[in-house]
């Protein structure tokens, strides 16, 4: 599993630079991502995005819609084969917790975002 604080810092930095090429390598090809925000962009009622290509398309569209998006890291919580990141999102002006589970290769296989 990636070192929590190192992963979190790299992840936040990539997001704040809006650099999909730096964000996506953290994720497995068959990743499953869920977020209530995904329904707004994808139209998928369960907020579920399956696969790295679909995730890239979703996040690319989201970043185009919110060009000034920034995240401020508030906390990193370690778990078994995963971690939770707590951060502030400028889009919602609210706190977010993102729970990420890693596969044996250290890549994220599941991630879910929870909004305040």
Backbone as XML, in Angstrom:
<?xml version="1.0"?>
<chain id="A" units="angstrom">
  <residue number="1" name="UNK">
    <atom name="N" x="0.843" y="-1.186" z="0.000"/>
    <atom name="CA" x="0.000" y="0.000" z="0.000"/>
    <atom name="C" x="0.882" y="1.240" z="0.000"/>
  </residue>
  <residue number="2" name="UNK">
    <atom name="N" x="0.507" y="2.259" z="-0.750"/>
    <atom name="CA" x="1.291" y="3.493" z="-0.743"/>
    <atom name="C" x="1.326" y="4.093" z="0.652"/>
  </residue>
  <residue number="3" name="UNK">
    <atom name="N" x="2.405" y="4.785" z="0.943"/>
    <atom name="CA" x="2.492" y="5.487" z="2.222"/>
    <atom name="C" x="1.422" y="6.575" z="2.203"/>
  </residue>
  <residue number="4" name="UNK">
    <atom name="N" x="0.576" y="6.586" z="3.221"/>
    <atom name="CA" x="-0.594" y="7.453" z="3.240"/>
    <atom name="C" x="-0.324" y="8.917" z="3.000"/>
  </residue>
  <residue number="5" name="UNK">
    <atom name="N" x="0.564" y="9.497" z="3.770"/>
    <atom name="CA" x="0.825" y="10.933" z="3.644"/>
    <atom name="C" x="1.453" y="11.268" z="2.295"/>
  </residue>
  <residue number="6" name="UNK">
    <atom name="N" x="2.377" y="10.433" z="1.819"/>
    <atom name="CA" x="2.991" y="10.665" z="0.508"/>
    <atom name="C" x="1.956" y="10.579" z="-0.603"/>
  </residue>
  <residue number="7" name="UNK">
    <atom name="N" x="1.107" y="9.553" z="-0.542"/>
    <atom name="CA" x="0.038" y="9.401" z="-1.529"/>
    <atom name="C" x="-0.867" y="10.628" z="-1.509"/>
  </residue>
  <residue number="8" name="UNK">
    <atom name="N" x="-1.290" y="11.021" z="-0.310"/>
    <atom name="CA" x="-2.215" y="12.141" z="-0.169"/>
    <atom name="C" x="-1.635" y="13.430" z="-0.739"/>
  </residue>
  <residue number="9" name="UNK">
    <atom name="N" x="-0.397" y="13.718" z="-0.430"/>
    <atom name="CA" x="0.227" y="14.952" z="-0.934"/>
    <atom name="C" x="0.324" y="14.940" z="-2.453"/>
  </residue>
  <residue number="10" name="UNK">
    <atom name="N" x="0.741" y="13.807" z="-3.031"/>
    <atom name="CA" x="0.847" y="13.706" z="-4.488"/>
    <atom name="C" x="-0.532" y="13.826" z="-5.142"/>
  </residue>
  <residue number="11" name="UNK">
    <atom name="N" x="-1.523" y="13.214" z="-4.539"/>
    <atom name="CA" x="-2.888" y="13.222" z="-5.063"/>
    <atom name="C" x="-3.462" y="14.635" z="-5.039"/>
  </residue>
  <residue number="12" name="UNK">
    <atom name="N" x="-3.335" y="15.328" z="-3.901"/>
    <atom name="CA" x="-3.836" y="16.704" z="-3.777"/>
    <atom name="C" x="-3.120" y="17.630" z="-4.757"/>
  </residue>
  <residue number="13" name="UNK">
    <atom name="N" x="-1.807" y="17.495" z="-4.848"/>
    <atom name="CA" x="-1.042" y="18.351" z="-5.766"/>
    <atom name="C" x="-1.492" y="18.151" z="-7.205"/>
  </residue>
  <residue number="14" name="UNK">
    <atom name="N" x="-1.671" y="16.905" z="-7.620"/>
    <atom name="CA" x="-2.110" y="16.620" z="-8.989"/>
    <atom name="C" x="-3.495" y="17.214" z="-9.250"/>
  </residue>
  <residue number="15" name="UNK">
    <atom name="N" x="-4.403" y="17.075" z="-8.288"/>
    <atom name="CA" x="-5.734" y="17.658" z="-8.443"/>
    <atom name="C" x="-5.662" y="19.177" z="-8.537"/>
  </residue>
  <residue number="16" name="UNK">
    <atom name="N" x="-4.868" y="19.796" z="-7.689"/>
    <atom name="CA" x="-4.796" y="21.258" z="-7.692"/>
    <atom name="C" x="-4.143" y="21.807" z="-8.946"/>
  </residue>
  <residue number="17" name="UNK">
    <atom name="N" x="-3.365" y="20.987" z="-9.617"/>
    <atom name="CA" x="-2.788" y="21.377" z="-10.908"/>
    <atom name="C" x="-3.695" y="20.989" z="-12.067"/>
  </residue>
  <residue number="18" name="UNK">
    <atom name="N" x="-4.806" y="20.318" z="-11.755"/>
    <atom name="CA" x="-5.751" y="19.826" z="-12.781"/>
    <atom name="C" x="-5.017" y="18.942" z="-13.791"/>
  </residue>
  <residue number="19" name="UNK">
    <atom name="N" x="-4.147" y="18.102" z="-13.285"/>
    <atom name="CA" x="-3.270" y="17.276" z="-14.109"/>
    <atom name="C" x="-3.748" y="15.823" z="-14.114"/>
  </residue>
  <residue number="20" name="UNK">
    <atom name="N" x="-4.658" y="15.501" z="-15.043"/>
    <atom name="CA" x="-5.173" y="14.131" z="-15.121"/>
    <atom name="C" x="-4.063" y="13.108" z="-15.346"/>
  </residue>
  <residue number="21" name="UNK">
    <atom name="N" x="-3.032" y="13.503" z="-16.086"/>
    <atom name="CA" x="-1.917" y="12.583" z="-16.335"/>
    <atom name="C" x="-1.189" y="12.225" z="-15.046"/>
  </residue>
  <residue number="22" name="UNK">
    <atom name="N" x="-1.270" y="13.063" z="-14.036"/>
    <atom name="CA" x="-0.654" y="12.772" z="-12.740"/>
    <atom name="C" x="-1.647" y="12.118" z="-11.771"/>
  </residue>
  <residue number="23" name="UNK">
    <atom name="N" x="-2.937" y="12.346" z="-11.970"/>
    <atom name="CA" x="-3.956" y="11.754" z="-11.092"/>
    <atom name="C" x="-4.189" y="10.286" z="-11.439"/>
  </residue>
  <residue number="24" name="UNK">
    <atom name="N" x="-4.378" y="10.001" z="-12.704"/>
    <atom name="CA" x="-4.814" y="8.672" z="-13.139"/>
    <atom name="C" x="-3.861" y="7.522" z="-12.839"/>
  </residue>
  <residue number="25" name="UNK">
    <atom name="N" x="-2.543" y="7.713" z="-12.809"/>
    <atom name="CA" x="-1.666" y="6.571" z="-12.507"/>
    <atom name="C" x="-1.880" y="5.965" z="-11.122"/>
  </residue>
  <residue number="26" name="UNK">
    <atom name="N" x="-2.604" y="6.649" z="-10.250"/>
    <atom name="CA" x="-2.902" y="6.113" z="-8.924"/>
    <atom name="C" x="-3.991" y="5.034" z="-8.971"/>
  </residue>
  <residue number="27" name="UNK">
    <atom name="N" x="-4.652" y="4.871" z="-10.126"/>
    <atom name="CA" x="-5.838" y="4.032" z="-10.228"/>
    <atom name="C" x="-5.620" y="2.832" z="-11.156"/>
  </residue>
  <residue number="28" name="UNK">
    <atom name="N" x="-6.219" y="1.698" z="-10.776"/>
    <atom name="CA" x="-6.173" y="0.487" z="-11.589"/>
    <atom name="C" x="-7.093" y="0.646" z="-12.809"/>
  </residue>
  <residue number="29" name="UNK">
    <atom name="N" x="-6.850" y="-0.131" z="-13.836"/>
    <atom name="CA" x="-7.663" y="-0.076" z="-15.050"/>
    <atom name="C" x="-9.132" y="-0.386" z="-14.765"/>
  </residue>
  <residue number="30" name="UNK">
    <atom name="N" x="-9.385" y="-1.269" z="-13.801"/>
    <atom name="CA" x="-10.759" y="-1.682" z="-13.510"/>
    <atom name="C" x="-11.330" y="-1.001" z="-12.264"/>
  </residue>
  <residue number="31" name="UNK">
    <atom name="N" x="-10.837" y="0.164" z="-11.943"/>
    <atom name="CA" x="-11.285" y="0.906" z="-10.763"/>
    <atom name="C" x="-12.791" y="1.176" z="-10.819"/>
  </residue>
  <residue number="32" name="UNK">
    <atom name="N" x="-13.401" y="1.198" z="-9.655"/>
    <atom name="CA" x="-14.807" y="1.599" z="-9.513"/>
    <atom name="C" x="-14.831" y="2.800" z="-8.570"/>
  </residue>
  <residue number="33" name="UNK">
    <atom name="N" x="-15.398" y="3.889" z="-9.061"/>
    <atom name="CA" x="-15.470" y="5.132" z="-8.304"/>
    <atom name="C" x="-16.940" y="5.502" z="-8.121"/>
  </residue>
  <residue number="34" name="UNK">
    <atom name="N" x="-17.306" y="5.901" z="-6.912"/>
    <atom name="CA" x="-18.668" y="6.374" z="-6.673"/>
    <atom name="C" x="-18.627" y="7.738" z="-6.005"/>
  </residue>
  <residue number="35" name="UNK">
    <atom name="N" x="-19.550" y="8.579" z="-6.431"/>
    <atom name="CA" x="-19.647" y="9.922" z="-5.873"/>
    <atom name="C" x="-21.014" y="10.491" z="-6.218"/>
  </residue>
  <residue number="36" name="UNK">
    <atom name="N" x="-21.645" y="11.169" z="-5.261"/>
    <atom name="CA" x="-22.904" y="11.839" z="-5.600"/>
    <atom name="C" x="-22.710" y="12.889" z="-6.692"/>
  </residue>
  <residue number="37" name="UNK">
    <atom name="N" x="-21.522" y="13.447" z="-6.794"/>
    <atom name="CA" x="-21.247" y="14.460" z="-7.818"/>
    <atom name="C" x="-21.210" y="13.850" z="-9.218"/>
  </residue>
  <residue number="38" name="UNK">
    <atom name="N" x="-20.940" y="12.566" z="-9.317"/>
    <atom name="CA" x="-20.839" y="11.926" z="-10.632"/>
    <atom name="C" x="-22.167" y="11.942" z="-11.378"/>
  </residue>
  <residue number="39" name="UNK">
    <atom name="N" x="-23.269" y="11.889" z="-10.655"/>
    <atom name="CA" x="-24.572" y="11.900" z="-11.328"/>
    <atom name="C" x="-24.785" y="13.190" z="-12.103"/>
  </residue>
  <residue number="40" name="UNK">
    <atom name="N" x="-24.254" y="14.274" z="-11.594"/>
    <atom name="CA" x="-24.402" y="15.582" z="-12.246"/>
    <atom name="C" x="-23.746" y="15.596" z="-13.623"/>
  </residue>
  <residue number="41" name="UNK">
    <atom name="N" x="-22.632" y="14.908" z="-13.775"/>
    <atom name="CA" x="-21.888" y="14.952" z="-15.029"/>
    <atom name="C" x="-22.201" y="13.753" z="-15.924"/>
  </residue>
  <residue number="42" name="UNK">
    <atom name="N" x="-22.286" y="12.577" z="-15.322"/>
    <atom name="CA" x="-22.474" y="11.367" z="-16.132"/>
    <atom name="C" x="-23.939" y="11.037" z="-16.377"/>
  </residue>
  <residue number="43" name="UNK">
    <atom name="N" x="-24.816" y="11.516" z="-15.503"/>
    <atom name="CA" x="-26.219" y="11.160" z="-15.603"/>
    <atom name="C" x="-26.527" y="9.784" z="-15.030"/>
  </residue>
  <residue number="44" name="UNK">
    <atom name="N" x="-25.522" y="9.075" z="-14.574"/>
    <atom name="CA" x="-25.688" y="7.740" z="-14.001"/>
    <atom name="C" x="-26.277" y="7.912" z="-12.610"/>
  </residue>
  <residue number="45" name="UNK">
    <atom name="N" x="-27.501" y="7.407" z="-12.359"/>
    <atom name="CA" x="-28.197" y="7.727" z="-11.112"/>
    <atom name="C" x="-27.523" y="7.236" z="-9.840"/>
  </residue>
  <residue number="46" name="UNK">
    <atom name="N" x="-26.696" y="6.206" z="-9.921"/>
    <atom name="CA" x="-26.024" y="5.696" z="-8.723"/>
    <atom name="C" x="-24.680" y="6.364" z="-8.472"/>
  </residue>
  <residue number="47" name="UNK">
    <atom name="N" x="-24.267" y="7.283" z="-9.360"/>
    <atom name="CA" x="-23.000" y="7.970" z="-9.179"/>
    <atom name="C" x="-21.804" y="7.053" z="-9.314"/>
  </residue>
  <residue number="48" name="UNK">
    <atom name="N" x="-21.939" y="5.997" z="-10.108"/>
    <atom name="CA" x="-20.900" y="4.971" z="-10.251"/>
    <atom name="C" x="-20.177" y="5.140" z="-11.582"/>
  </residue>
  <residue number="49" name="UNK">
    <atom name="N" x="-18.849" y="5.163" z="-11.518"/>
    <atom name="CA" x="-18.010" y="5.259" z="-12.704"/>
    <atom name="C" x="-17.103" y="4.034" z="-12.701"/>
  </residue>
  <residue number="50" name="UNK">
    <atom name="N" x="-17.157" y="3.243" z="-13.773"/>
    <atom name="CA" x="-16.395" y="1.990" z="-13.829"/>
    <atom name="C" x="-15.309" y="2.060" z="-14.891"/>
  </residue>
  <residue number="51" name="UNK">
    <atom name="N" x="-14.072" y="1.797" z="-14.467"/>
    <atom name="CA" x="-12.933" y="1.742" z="-15.377"/>
    <atom name="C" x="-12.185" y="3.059" z="-15.460"/>
  </residue>
  <residue number="52" name="UNK">
    <atom name="N" x="-10.888" y="2.938" z="-15.674"/>
    <atom name="CA" x="-10.026" y="4.125" z="-15.716"/>
    <atom name="C" x="-10.375" y="5.055" z="-16.872"/>
  </residue>
  <residue number="53" name="UNK">
    <atom name="N" x="-10.739" y="4.511" z="-18.037"/>
    <atom name="CA" x="-11.084" y="5.369" z="-19.171"/>
    <atom name="C" x="-12.331" y="6.197" z="-18.874"/>
  </residue>
  <residue number="54" name="UNK">
    <atom name="N" x="-13.339" y="5.567" z="-18.272"/>
    <atom name="CA" x="-14.556" y="6.297" z="-17.911"/>
    <atom name="C" x="-14.266" y="7.329" z="-16.825"/>
  </residue>
  <residue number="55" name="UNK">
    <atom name="N" x="-13.386" y="6.974" z="-15.895"/>
    <atom name="CA" x="-13.007" y="7.900" z="-14.834"/>
    <atom name="C" x="-12.282" y="9.114" z="-15.414"/>
  </residue>
  <residue number="56" name="UNK">
    <atom name="N" x="-11.406" y="8.881" z="-16.376"/>
    <atom name="CA" x="-10.699" y="9.985" z="-17.039"/>
    <atom name="C" x="-11.683" y="10.912" z="-17.746"/>
  </residue>
  <residue number="57" name="UNK">
    <atom name="N" x="-12.666" y="10.336" z="-18.419"/>
    <atom name="CA" x="-13.667" y="11.155" z="-19.117"/>
    <atom name="C" x="-14.494" y="11.963" z="-18.118"/>
  </residue>
  <residue number="58" name="UNK">
    <atom name="N" x="-14.903" y="11.326" z="-17.024"/>
    <atom name="CA" x="-15.694" y="12.009" z="-16.003"/>
    <atom name="C" x="-14.900" y="13.147" z="-15.371"/>
  </residue>
  <residue number="59" name="UNK">
    <atom name="N" x="-13.688" y="12.838" z="-14.906"/>
    <atom name="CA" x="-12.905" y="13.879" z="-14.249"/>
    <atom name="C" x="-12.494" y="14.985" z="-15.216"/>
  </residue>
  <residue number="60" name="UNK">
    <atom name="N" x="-12.215" y="14.646" z="-16.466"/>
    <atom name="CA" x="-11.899" y="15.672" z="-17.459"/>
    <atom name="C" x="-13.058" y="16.641" z="-17.631"/>
  </residue>
  <residue number="61" name="UNK">
    <atom name="N" x="-14.272" y="16.095" z="-17.735"/>
    <atom name="CA" x="-15.468" y="16.941" z="-17.864"/>
    <atom name="C" x="-15.668" y="17.789" z="-16.608"/>
  </residue>
  <residue number="62" name="UNK">
    <atom name="N" x="-15.463" y="17.193" z="-15.446"/>
    <atom name="CA" x="-15.629" y="17.930" z="-14.191"/>
    <atom name="C" x="-14.634" y="19.083" z="-14.095"/>
  </residue>
  <residue number="63" name="UNK">
    <atom name="N" x="-13.396" y="18.828" z="-14.465"/>
    <atom name="CA" x="-12.386" y="19.881" z="-14.391"/>
    <atom name="C" x="-12.667" y="21.007" z="-15.385"/>
  </residue>
  <residue number="64" name="UNK">
    <atom name="N" x="-13.227" y="20.680" z="-16.534"/>
    <atom name="CA" x="-13.592" y="21.729" z="-17.493"/>
    <atom name="C" x="-14.735" y="22.590" z="-16.949"/>
  </residue>
  <residue number="65" name="UNK">
    <atom name="N" x="-15.641" y="21.973" z="-16.202"/>
    <atom name="CA" x="-16.767" y="22.717" z="-15.640"/>
    <atom name="C" x="-16.374" y="23.584" z="-14.447"/>
  </residue>
  <residue number="66" name="UNK">
    <atom name="N" x="-15.312" y="23.195" z="-13.745"/>
    <atom name="CA" x="-14.881" y="23.929" z="-12.550"/>
    <atom name="C" x="-13.380" y="24.229" z="-12.688"/>
  </residue>
  <residue number="67" name="UNK">
    <atom name="N" x="-13.024" y="25.187" z="-13.550"/>
    <atom name="CA" x="-11.605" y="25.432" z="-13.836"/>
    <atom name="C" x="-10.787" y="25.964" z="-12.657"/>
  </residue>
  <residue number="68" name="UNK">
    <atom name="N" x="-11.459" y="26.458" z="-11.620"/>
    <atom name="CA" x="-10.731" y="26.978" z="-10.460"/>
    <atom name="C" x="-10.804" y="26.026" z="-9.257"/>
  </residue>
  <residue number="69" name="UNK">
    <atom name="N" x="-11.124" y="24.767" z="-9.496"/>
    <atom name="CA" x="-11.233" y="23.780" z="-8.425"/>
    <atom name="C" x="-9.919" y="23.632" z="-7.664"/>
  </residue>
  <residue number="70" name="UNK">
    <atom name="N" x="-10.011" y="23.662" z="-6.342"/>
    <atom name="CA" x="-8.854" y="23.361" z="-5.493"/>
    <atom name="C" x="-9.311" y="22.522" z="-4.308"/>
  </residue>
  <residue number="71" name="UNK">
    <atom name="N" x="-8.392" y="21.683" z="-3.843"/>
    <atom name="CA" x="-8.610" y="20.874" z="-2.655"/>
    <atom name="C" x="-7.579" y="21.277" z="-1.612"/>
  </residue>
  <residue number="72" name="UNK">
    <atom name="N" x="-7.984" y="21.312" z="-0.354"/>
    <atom name="CA" x="-7.074" y="21.561" z="0.758"/>
    <atom name="C" x="-7.122" y="20.344" z="1.668"/>
  </residue>
  <residue number="73" name="UNK">
    <atom name="N" x="-6.000" y="19.658" z="1.788"/>
    <atom name="CA" x="-5.937" y="18.438" z="2.586"/>
    <atom name="C" x="-6.117" y="18.770" z="4.059"/>
  </residue>
  <residue number="74" name="UNK">
    <atom name="N" x="-7.018" y="18.042" z="4.719"/>
    <atom name="CA" x="-7.296" y="18.238" z="6.142"/>
    <atom name="C" x="-6.839" y="17.057" z="6.991"/>
  </residue>
  <residue number="75" name="UNK">
    <atom name="N" x="-6.795" y="15.864" z="6.399"/>
    <atom name="CA" x="-6.394" y="14.706" z="7.180"/>
    <atom name="C" x="-6.233" y="13.469" z="6.331"/>
  </residue>
  <residue number="76" name="UNK">
    <atom name="N" x="-5.410" y="12.559" z="6.824"/>
    <atom name="CA" x="-5.162" y="11.276" z="6.169"/>
    <atom name="C" x="-5.354" y="10.198" z="7.222"/>
  </residue>
  <residue number="77" name="UNK">
    <atom name="N" x="-6.213" y="9.234" z="6.925"/>
    <atom name="CA" x="-6.526" y="8.165" z="7.870"/>
    <atom name="C" x="-6.202" y="6.830" z="7.220"/>
  </residue>
  <residue number="78" name="UNK">
    <atom name="N" x="-5.290" y="6.077" z="7.828"/>
    <atom name="CA" x="-4.880" y="4.789" z="7.286"/>
    <atom name="C" x="-5.819" y="3.681" z="7.693"/>
  </residue>
  <residue number="79" name="UNK">
    <atom name="N" x="-5.902" y="2.677" z="6.848"/>
    <atom name="CA" x="-6.715" y="1.505" z="7.128"/>
    <atom name="C" x="-6.044" y="0.277" z="6.541"/>
  </residue>
  <residue number="80" name="UNK">
    <atom name="N" x="-6.758" y="-0.819" z="6.526"/>
    <atom name="CA" x="-6.251" y="-2.054" z="5.937"/>
    <atom name="C" x="-6.420" y="-1.950" z="4.421"/>
  </residue>
  <residue number="81" name="UNK">
    <atom name="N" x="-5.306" y="-1.951" z="3.693"/>
    <atom name="CA" x="-5.309" y="-1.857" z="2.230"/>
    <atom name="C" x="-6.004" y="-0.610" z="1.703"/>
  </residue>
  <residue number="82" name="UNK">
    <atom name="N" x="-5.984" y="0.455" z="2.479"/>
    <atom name="CA" x="-6.625" y="1.656" z="1.997"/>
    <atom name="C" x="-6.412" y="2.834" z="2.915"/>
  </residue>
  <residue number="83" name="UNK">
    <atom name="N" x="-7.037" y="3.931" z="2.546"/>
    <atom name="CA" x="-6.962" y="5.132" z="3.358"/>
    <atom name="C" x="-8.171" y="6.000" z="3.088"/>
  </residue>
  <residue number="84" name="UNK">
    <atom name="N" x="-8.369" y="6.951" z="3.948"/>
    <atom name="CA" x="-9.408" y="7.959" z="3.767"/>
    <atom name="C" x="-8.722" y="9.317" z="3.796"/>
  </residue>
  <residue number="85" name="UNK">
    <atom name="N" x="-9.086" y="10.133" z="2.838"/>
    <atom name="CA" x="-8.574" y="11.497" z="2.772"/>
    <atom name="C" x="-9.714" y="12.440" z="3.123"/>
  </residue>
  <residue number="86" name="UNK">
    <atom name="N" x="-9.449" y="13.368" z="4.002"/>
    <atom name="CA" x="-10.423" y="14.422" z="4.302"/>
    <atom name="C" x="-9.859" y="15.701" z="3.727"/>
  </residue>
  <residue number="87" name="UNK">
    <atom name="N" x="-10.664" y="16.364" z="2.901"/>
    <atom name="CA" x="-10.194" y="17.606" z="2.280"/>
    <atom name="C" x="-11.350" y="18.572" z="2.090"/>
  </residue>
  <residue number="88" name="UNK">
    <atom name="N" x="-10.987" y="19.818" z="1.909"/>
    <atom name="CA" x="-11.961" y="20.857" z="1.620"/>
    <atom name="C" x="-11.985" y="21.050" z="0.108"/>
  </residue>
  <residue number="89" name="UNK">
    <atom name="N" x="-13.179" y="21.093" z="-0.462"/>
    <atom name="CA" x="-13.345" y="21.312" z="-1.901"/>
    <atom name="C" x="-13.854" y="22.720" z="-2.139"/>
  </residue>
  <residue number="90" name="UNK">
    <atom name="N" x="-13.179" y="23.439" z="-3.019"/>
    <atom name="CA" x="-13.628" y="24.798" z="-3.329"/>
    <atom name="C" x="-14.931" y="24.775" z="-4.128"/>
  </residue>
  <residue number="91" name="UNK">
    <atom name="N" x="-15.223" y="23.674" z="-4.826"/>
    <atom name="CA" x="-16.451" y="23.608" z="-5.627"/>
    <atom name="C" x="-17.688" y="23.661" z="-4.748"/>
  </residue>
  <residue number="92" name="UNK">
    <atom name="N" x="-17.683" y="22.915" z="-3.677"/>
    <atom name="CA" x="-18.847" y="22.844" z="-2.797"/>
    <atom name="C" x="-18.683" y="23.711" z="-1.555"/>
  </residue>
  <residue number="93" name="UNK">
    <atom name="N" x="-17.480" y="24.257" z="-1.364"/>
    <atom name="CA" x="-17.128" y="24.978" z="-0.138"/>
    <atom name="C" x="-17.508" y="24.142" z="1.076"/>
  </residue>
  <residue number="94" name="UNK">
    <atom name="N" x="-17.157" y="22.856" z="0.990"/>
    <atom name="CA" x="-17.503" y="21.915" z="2.053"/>
    <atom name="C" x="-16.393" y="20.875" z="2.199"/>
  </residue>
  <residue number="95" name="UNK">
    <atom name="N" x="-16.495" y="20.127" z="3.286"/>
    <atom name="CA" x="-15.545" y="19.050" z="3.536"/>
    <atom name="C" x="-15.967" y="17.795" z="2.768"/>
  </residue>
  <residue number="96" name="UNK">
    <atom name="N" x="-14.963" y="17.047" z="2.337"/>
    <atom name="CA" x="-15.168" y="15.804" z="1.609"/>
    <atom name="C" x="-14.295" y="14.743" z="2.256"/>
  </residue>
  <residue number="97" name="UNK">
    <atom name="N" x="-14.799" y="13.525" z="2.326"/>
    <atom name="CA" x="-13.990" y="12.382" z="2.724"/>
    <atom name="C" x="-13.995" y="11.430" z="1.542"/>
  </residue>
  <residue number="98" name="UNK">
    <atom name="N" x="-12.816" y="11.053" z="1.101"/>
    <atom name="CA" x="-12.693" y="10.095" z="0.003"/>
    <atom name="C" x="-11.999" y="8.859" z="0.548"/>
  </residue>
  <residue number="99" name="UNK">
    <atom name="N" x="-12.673" y="7.725" z="0.421"/>
    <atom name="CA" x="-12.154" y="6.452" z="0.903"/>
    <atom name="C" x="-11.623" y="5.685" z="-0.303"/>
  </residue>
  <residue number="100" name="UNK">
    <atom name="N" x="-10.373" y="5.267" z="-0.214"/>
    <atom name="CA" x="-9.699" y="4.605" z="-1.333"/>
    <atom name="C" x="-9.179" y="3.257" z="-0.862"/>
  </residue>
  <residue number="101" name="UNK">
    <atom name="N" x="-9.518" y="2.211" z="-1.621"/>
    <atom name="CA" x="-9.003" y="0.870" z="-1.328"/>
    <atom name="C" x="-8.035" y="0.485" z="-2.433"/>
  </residue>
  <residue number="102" name="UNK">
    <atom name="N" x="-6.868" y="-0.031" z="-2.010"/>
    <atom name="CA" x="-5.804" y="-0.384" z="-2.944"/>
    <atom name="C" x="-5.739" y="-1.883" z="-3.180"/>
  </residue>
  <residue number="103" name="UNK">
    <atom name="N" x="-5.366" y="-2.251" z="-4.399"/>
    <atom name="CA" x="-5.109" y="-3.639" z="-4.734"/>
    <atom name="C" x="-3.689" y="-4.000" z="-4.335"/>
  </residue>
  <residue number="104" name="UNK">
    <atom name="N" x="-3.294" y="-5.269" z="-4.567"/>
    <atom name="CA" x="-1.954" y="-5.721" z="-4.184"/>
    <atom name="C" x="-0.821" y="-4.956" z="-4.873"/>
  </residue>
  <residue number="105" name="UNK">
    <atom name="N" x="-1.117" y="-4.360" z="-6.034"/>
    <atom name="CA" x="-0.088" y="-3.614" z="-6.763"/>
    <atom name="C" x="0.019" y="-2.165" z="-6.301"/>
  </residue>
  <residue number="106" name="UNK">
    <atom name="N" x="-0.774" y="-1.769" z="-5.292"/>
    <atom name="CA" x="-0.714" y="-0.404" z="-4.770"/>
    <atom name="C" x="-1.574" y="0.589" z="-5.519"/>
  </residue>
  <residue number="107" name="UNK">
    <atom name="N" x="-2.331" y="0.123" z="-6.512"/>
    <atom name="CA" x="-3.214" y="1.012" z="-7.262"/>
    <atom name="C" x="-4.620" y="0.969" z="-6.676"/>
  </residue>
  <residue number="108" name="UNK">
    <atom name="N" x="-5.313" y="2.092" z="-6.765"/>
    <atom name="CA" x="-6.669" y="2.182" z="-6.240"/>
    <atom name="C" x="-7.616" y="1.342" z="-7.090"/>
  </residue>
  <residue number="109" name="UNK">
    <atom name="N" x="-8.335" y="0.434" z="-6.440"/>
    <atom name="CA" x="-9.322" y="-0.394" z="-7.139"/>
    <atom name="C" x="-10.745" y="0.059" z="-6.843"/>
  </residue>
  <residue number="110" name="UNK">
    <atom name="N" x="-10.920" y="0.768" z="-5.735"/>
    <atom name="CA" x="-12.208" y="1.336" z="-5.375"/>
    <atom name="C" x="-11.970" y="2.687" z="-4.710"/>
  </residue>
  <residue number="111" name="UNK">
    <atom name="N" x="-12.863" y="3.615" z="-5.006"/>
    <atom name="CA" x="-12.816" y="4.910" z="-4.327"/>
    <atom name="C" x="-14.245" y="5.450" z="-4.239"/>
  </residue>
  <residue number="112" name="UNK">
    <atom name="N" x="-14.552" y="6.050" z="-3.110"/>
    <atom name="CA" x="-15.874" y="6.632" z="-2.915"/>
    <atom name="C" x="-15.716" y="7.980" z="-2.217"/>
  </residue>
  <residue number="113" name="UNK">
    <atom name="N" x="-16.444" y="8.965" z="-2.715"/>
    <atom name="CA" x="-16.407" y="10.301" z="-2.135"/>
    <atom name="C" x="-17.685" y="10.554" z="-1.349"/>
  </residue>
  <residue number="114" name="UNK">
    <atom name="N" x="-17.539" y="11.194" z="-0.193"/>
    <atom name="CA" x="-18.647" y="11.518" z="0.695"/>
    <atom name="C" x="-18.561" y="13.008" z="1.017"/>
  </residue>
  <residue number="115" name="UNK">
    <atom name="N" x="-19.659" y="13.709" z="0.788"/>
    <atom name="CA" x="-19.668" y="15.164" z="0.935"/>
    <atom name="C" x="-20.413" y="15.595" z="2.188"/>
  </residue>
  <residue number="116" name="UNK">
    <atom name="N" x="-19.914" y="16.655" z="2.778"/>
    <atom name="CA" x="-20.538" y="17.246" z="3.964"/>
    <atom name="C" x="-21.925" y="17.758" z="3.610"/>
  </residue>
</chain>
